[in-house]
Amino acid sequence: MALDTRVLQGDEWDVWYDQLELAFGGVPESPEERQLYRSLTELERSLGVWDGETCVGTAGAFSFRLSVPGAAVVPAAGVTMVSVAPTHRRRGVLTSMMRRQLDDIRAGGESLAVLTASEPEIYGRFGYGTGAYALSVDIDTTRVRLSVPPGTDEVRLRLADLEKSLADCERVYAALVPARPGMPARRPGWERQGLLDPESGRSGASPLKCVVAEGPDGEVVGYARYRVKPDWERSGSDGKVQVSELDALHPAAYAALWRYVFGIDLTWHVQAYGRPVDDPLLHLASDVRRVRPRHRDALHVRLVDLPAALSARSYGAPLDVVLEVEDAFCPWNAGRWRLTAGADGAVRCERTGDAAELELSVRELGSAYLGGVTLTSLATAGRVRELRPGALREASRAFAGDVAPWLPHGF
């Protein structure tokens, strides 16, 4: 029987999501989490592959607006919920979903697709490159001190109700989005993700807590959401603070929030995951080794409409370069493109018959797009080829950003 790929219908969602859970180990999610993602699912952007009445493949997309270098926030498809049943491996199910999905994204006018990958090696063959990384820390607070900036002592902190503080926390988050590439501008409903707190997911830690930082006028200028996991040794307490979010609008509030979580009674460790790789915490800490930083991939980026995507961001230096781009999966992107960025900020990307100066695939452009991966490093790995002396240095400098791109939450 031929497999049937079709847009998801509302009455099919539970069966479709059951297949997704099965592909990720078969452990049911909490009712709270399942209900949230049901409410966030965009049915018209969700695909199911069916073998008769059995769902054997899933893929979806969220309609995001993503920050890119230059403070612009551009439409992007947040690819999500991708799975293939173990009974239907190596039958082209994933390729067929990726093909249809990218065609639909292009037809809908989005120039970018982004995703987080359970297995990063899968998506490179569809043109996705790792564009942002994440930092995790596990800090021994008995051996690390914080050197805080002037004004930290003037920041007022108060414990706040999760629901009542939600609007203030979202205003802080929204103000930060344009300043750092890779951050989604949250659409209605996504603010609920940060409040998910099923008991089944706490692993012995406390319910989620929130502390807010206030300025002199009482305005909320930062917040942290965290859990406390009590633990004891023969010598006494050995509790841990698990930070899920910490954002602030200025350095004093930022430092005050970290100092707060460092000082919670009966705890001797602070753990945080998914932080930006250039997190200022690394400079506040007295001993960065005791912070135990670890990196991993976070956001994978795919240019769907190459000229539109390259024209949507700004560049750190004037640029005039001809790119020879390989893109077998989306051939409309393949060929030579002249990318120019003027000192006045004007950017153009057009097809050209001029001689190529840099040769690369769309995957490398995806990695470099948000400014956190340099073209020079990709060239050193043999993935970018310089055809005109000096072109690599010019382009790498122009693509690089002032801050590391960051995806603050999954999707």
TORKOL-10257 format. One line per 3 residues: number of its first residue (from 0); their letters; for each residue x negated, y negated, z of C-alpha. Coordinates in steps of 0.25 Angstrom, whole numbers, plus 5000, padded with zeros to 4 digits. Example, Ala and Ser with C-alpha at 12.3 -4.5 7.8 and 13.67 -1.06 7.14 Angstrom:
BEGIN
0 = AS = 4951:5018:5031 | 4945:5004:5029 .
end
This chain:
BEGIN
0 = MAL = 5000:5000:5000 | 4995:4986:4996 | 4992:4977:5008 .
3 = DTR = 5001:4964:5009 | 4995:4951:5012 | 5005:4940:5016 .
6 = VLQ = 5008:4928:5024 | 5012:4932:5039 | 5027:4931:5042 .
9 = GDE = 5031:4927:5056 | 5037:4940:5060 | 5024:4947:5056 .
12 = WDV = 5015:4940:5066 | 5015:4950:5077 | 5011:4961:5068 .
15 = WYD = 5001:4952:5061 | 4995:4948:5074 | 4995:4962:5080 .
18 = QLE = 4986:4966:5068 | 4977:4954:5072 | 4976:4959:5086 .
21 = LAF = 4973:4973:5081 | 4961:4968:5073 | 4955:4961:5085 .
24 = GGV = 4955:4973:5094 | 4970:4976:5096 | 4970:4969:5110 .
27 = PES = 4984:4961:5110 | 4982:4946:5113 | 4990:4940:5125 .
30 = PEE = 5004:4935:5122 | 5000:4921:5124 | 4989:4922:5113 .
33 = RQL = 4997:4929:5103 | 5009:4919:5104 | 4999:4907:5102 .
36 = YRS = 4993:4913:5090 | 5007:4917:5085 | 5011:4902:5086 .
39 = LTE = 4998:4897:5079 | 4999:4907:5068 | 5002:4900:5054 .
42 = LER = 5010:4911:5047 | 5009:4905:5034 | 4993:4906:5035 .
45 = SLG = 4993:4920:5041 | 4991:4933:5032 | 4995:4947:5035 .
48 = VWD = 4990:4959:5027 | 5000:4970:5028 | 4999:4985:5024 .
51 = GET = 5014:4988:5024 | 5020:4984:5037 | 5006:4984:5044 .
54 = CVG = 4998:4971:5045 | 4983:4974:5042 | 4977:4960:5040 .
57 = TAG = 4979:4946:5046 | 4974:4932:5043 | 4979:4918:5047 .
60 = AFS = 4975:4904:5047 | 4977:4892:5055 | 4979:4878:5050 .
63 = FRL = 4967:4871:5056 | 4961:4857:5055 | 4946:4859:5058 .
66 = SVP = 4936:4848:5061 | 4924:4847:5051 | 4912:4838:5051 .
69 = GAA = 4915:4823:5050 | 4927:4824:5060 | 4937:4828:5049 .
72 = VVP = 4947:4839:5053 | 4951:4847:5040 | 4961:4858:5037 .
75 = AAG = 4956:4872:5039 | 4962:4886:5040 | 4958:4893:5053 .
78 = VTM = 4958:4908:5048 | 4962:4917:5059 | 4969:4930:5063 .
81 = VSV = 4961:4938:5053 | 4962:4954:5054 | 4962:4966:5046 .
84 = APT = 4968:4979:5051 | 4957:4990:5054 | 4965:4999:5044 .
87 = HRR = 4963:4990:5033 | 4948:4986:5033 | 4941:4985:5020 .
90 = RGV = 4953:4983:5012 | 4952:4968:5008 | 4962:4964:5019 .
93 = LTS = 4953:4953:5024 | 4948:4948:5011 | 4962:4947:5006 .
96 = MMR = 4967:4939:5018 | 4954:4930:5017 | 4957:4928:5002 .
99 = RQL = 4971:4924:5004 | 4968:4915:5016 | 4958:4907:5009 .
102 = DDI = 4966:4905:4997 | 4978:4900:5006 | 4968:4891:5014 .
105 = RAG = 4963:4885:5001 | 4978:4883:4995 | 4982:4876:5008 .
108 = GES = 4971:4866:5007 | 4962:4869:5018 | 4947:4868:5015 .
111 = LAV = 4942:4877:5027 | 4945:4890:5033 | 4939:4893:5047 .
114 = LTA = 4939:4905:5056 | 4933:4912:5068 | 4928:4926:5065 .
117 = SEP = 4929:4939:5073 | 4918:4944:5063 | 4911:4933:5057 .
120 = EIY = 4905:4942:5046 | 4918:4944:5040 | 4921:4930:5035 .
123 = GRF = 4909:4926:5029 | 4913:4934:5016 | 4925:4925:5015 .
126 = GYG = 4917:4912:5016 | 4917:4909:5030 | 4904:4903:5037 .
129 = TGA = 4902:4901:5052 | 4904:4886:5054 | 4904:4885:5069 .
132 = YAL = 4898:4892:5081 | 4902:4893:5095 | 4895:4893:5108 .
135 = SVD = 4897:4901:5121 | 4891:4898:5134 | 4890:4906:5147 .
138 = IDT = 4884:4897:5157 | 4878:4900:5171 | 4883:4888:5178 .
141 = TRV = 4874:4891:5190 | 4862:4888:5181 | 4867:4878:5172 .
144 = RLS = 4870:4863:5175 | 4876:4853:5167 | 4870:4839:5164 .
147 = VPP = 4882:4830:5162 | 4883:4817:5155 | 4886:4803:5162 .
150 = GTD = 4901:4802:5164 | 4904:4816:5167 | 4907:4813:5182 .
153 = EVR = 4918:4803:5178 | 4926:4814:5170 | 4938:4819:5178 .
156 = LRL = 4941:4833:5177 | 4954:4840:5181 | 4961:4853:5179 .
159 = ADL = 4972:4853:5170 | 4984:4862:5166 | 4981:4869:5153 .
162 = EKS = 4995:4865:5147 | 4995:4850:5152 | 4981:4847:5148 .
165 = LAD = 4983:4853:5134 | 4986:4840:5127 | 4974:4833:5133 .
168 = CER = 4965:4844:5130 | 4970:4845:5115 | 4967:4830:5114 .
171 = VYA = 4953:4832:5118 | 4951:4844:5108 | 4957:4836:5097 .
174 = ALV = 4948:4824:5099 | 4936:4833:5098 | 4940:4840:5085 .
177 = PAR = 4934:4830:5075 | 4921:4829:5082 | 4917:4844:5080 .
180 = PGM = 4919:4852:5067 | 4926:4865:5068 | 4937:4861:5078 .
183 = PAR = 4951:4864:5074 | 4961:4852:5076 | 4971:4860:5084 .
186 = RPG = 4985:4861:5078 | 4997:4862:5088 | 4997:4875:5095 .
189 = WER = 4982:4877:5095 | 4981:4870:5108 | 4987:4882:5114 .
192 = QGL = 4976:4891:5111 | 4967:4884:5122 | 4977:4888:5132 .
195 = LDP = 4978:4903:5129 | 4976:4909:5142 | 4981:4924:5143 .
198 = ESG = 4977:4931:5155 | 4973:4943:5147 | 4962:4934:5141 .
201 = RSG = 4956:4929:5154 | 4947:4941:5158 | 4949:4937:5172 .
204 = ASP = 4947:4922:5171 | 4957:4912:5176 | 4968:4906:5168 .
207 = LKC = 4963:4895:5159 | 4960:4881:5166 | 4959:4867:5160 .
210 = VVA = 4951:4855:5165 | 4951:4842:5159 | 4942:4830:5159 .
213 = EGP = 4947:4816:5160 | 4941:4803:5157 | 4943:4790:5165 .
216 = DGE = 4957:4787:5160 | 4962:4801:5162 | 4961:4806:5148 .
219 = VVG = 4957:4820:5146 | 4944:4820:5139 | 4940:4835:5140 .
222 = YAR = 4945:4848:5145 | 4940:4863:5148 | 4948:4875:5148 .
225 = YRV = 4942:4887:5156 | 4944:4899:5164 | 4937:4904:5177 .
228 = KPD = 4933:4918:5178 | 4930:4922:5193 | 4920:4932:5195 .
231 = WER = 4912:4936:5207 | 4898:4943:5210 | 4893:4948:5223 .
234 = SGS = 4886:4935:5225 | 4899:4926:5223 | 4907:4920:5212 .
237 = DGK = 4903:4921:5197 | 4915:4915:5190 | 4915:4910:5175 .
240 = VQV = 4921:4898:5169 | 4926:4901:5155 | 4928:4889:5147 .
243 = SEL = 4937:4890:5135 | 4937:4875:5131 | 4930:4863:5135 .
246 = DAL = 4931:4850:5127 | 4929:4835:5130 | 4928:4822:5123 .
249 = HPA = 4915:4816:5129 | 4903:4822:5136 | 4906:4818:5150 .
252 = AYA = 4920:4826:5150 | 4913:4837:5143 | 4902:4838:5153 .
255 = ALW = 4912:4837:5165 | 4920:4849:5159 | 4908:4858:5158 .
258 = RYV = 4904:4853:5172 | 4917:4857:5177 | 4917:4871:5172 .
261 = FGI = 4903:4873:5177 | 4907:4870:5191 | 4920:4878:5193 .
264 = DLT = 4919:4885:5206 | 4915:4900:5207 | 4910:4900:5193 .
267 = WHV = 4896:4902:5188 | 4897:4903:5173 | 4904:4895:5162 .
270 = QAY = 4907:4902:5149 | 4912:4895:5136 | 4914:4901:5122 .
273 = GRP = 4916:4894:5109 | 4909:4881:5112 | 4902:4872:5101 .
276 = VDD = 4888:4877:5099 | 4883:4862:5102 | 4891:4862:5115 .
279 = PLL = 4886:4850:5123 | 4887:4860:5135 | 4873:4865:5130 .
282 = HLA = 4867:4851:5133 | 4874:4849:5147 | 4869:4862:5152 .
285 = SDV = 4856:4863:5160 | 4852:4876:5154 | 4857:4880:5141 .
288 = RRV = 4852:4894:5142 | 4861:4896:5154 | 4873:4892:5145 .
291 = RPR = 4870:4904:5137 | 4875:4899:5124 | 4880:4908:5113 .
294 = HRD = 4884:4906:5099 | 4894:4913:5089 | 4901:4909:5077 .
297 = ALH = 4914:4902:5078 | 4921:4896:5066 | 4919:4901:5052 .
300 = VRL = 4922:4891:5041 | 4926:4894:5026 | 4927:4882:5016 .
303 = VDL = 4940:4885:5008 | 4940:4873:4999 | 4925:4869:4999 .
306 = PAA = 4925:4855:4993 | 4937:4851:5002 | 4930:4857:5015 .
309 = LSA = 4916:4851:5012 | 4923:4837:5009 | 4931:4838:5022 .
312 = RSY = 4919:4837:5031 | 4908:4826:5033 | 4893:4828:5032 .
315 = GAP = 4881:4823:5040 | 4873:4818:5029 | 4875:4813:5015 .
318 = LDV = 4875:4825:5005 | 4875:4828:4991 | 4873:4843:4988 .
321 = VLE = 4878:4854:4978 | 4883:4867:4984 | 4884:4880:4977 .
324 = VED = 4894:4887:4985 | 4897:4902:4984 | 4911:4906:4988 .
327 = AFC = 4916:4920:4983 | 4928:4920:4991 | 4934:4906:4988 .
330 = PWN = 4928:4904:4974 | 4934:4890:4973 | 4923:4886:4982 .
333 = AGR = 4911:4892:4974 | 4902:4883:4966 | 4895:4870:4966 .
336 = WRL = 4899:4859:4975 | 4893:4845:4977 | 4895:4840:4991 .
339 = TAG = 4892:4826:4994 | 4893:4818:5007 | 4891:4803:5007 .
342 = ADG = 4885:4795:5018 | 4899:4788:5018 | 4906:4802:5022 .
345 = AVR = 4912:4805:5008 | 4911:4819:5005 | 4913:4826:4991 .
348 = CER = 4912:4840:4987 | 4914:4843:4972 | 4911:4854:4962 .
351 = TGD = 4898:4851:4954 | 4890:4857:4943 | 4877:4851:4949 .
354 = AAE = 4866:4861:4953 | 4868:4867:4967 | 4859:4862:4978 .
357 = LEL = 4864:4872:4989 | 4870:4886:4988 | 4878:4893:4998 .
360 = SVR = 4891:4900:5000 | 4904:4894:5006 | 4901:4902:5019 .
363 = ELG = 4889:4893:5022 | 4897:4881:5019 | 4907:4886:5029 .
366 = SAY = 4896:4888:5039 | 4890:4874:5037 | 4904:4867:5035 .
369 = LGG = 4906:4862:5050 | 4892:4858:5052 | 4887:4868:5062 .
372 = VTL = 4879:4877:5053 | 4868:4871:5044 | 4866:4874:5029 .
375 = TSL = 4851:4875:5033 | 4853:4886:5042 | 4862:4893:5032 .
378 = ATA = 4851:4891:5021 | 4841:4897:5031 | 4850:4909:5032 .
381 = GRV = 4850:4910:5016 | 4864:4906:5015 | 4862:4892:5009 .
384 = REL = 4853:4890:4997 | 4846:4877:4994 | 4845:4874:4979 .
387 = RPG = 4840:4859:4980 | 4829:4856:4990 | 4835:4847:5001 .
390 = ALR = 4850:4851:4998 | 4850:4860:5010 | 4845:4850:5020 .
393 = EAS = 4854:4839:5015 | 4867:4848:5016 | 4864:4855:5029 .
396 = RAF = 4862:4841:5035 | 4875:4836:5029 | 4883:4848:5034 .
399 = AGD = 4878:4849:5048 | 4887:4843:5059 | 4884:4835:5071 .
402 = VAP = 4891:4844:5081 | 4893:4859:5080 | 4906:4864:5074 .
405 = WLP = 4915:4871:5084 | 4928:4879:5085 | 4933:4877:5099 .
408 = HGF = 4943:4889:5098 | 4947:4901:5090 | 4959:4903:5081 .
end
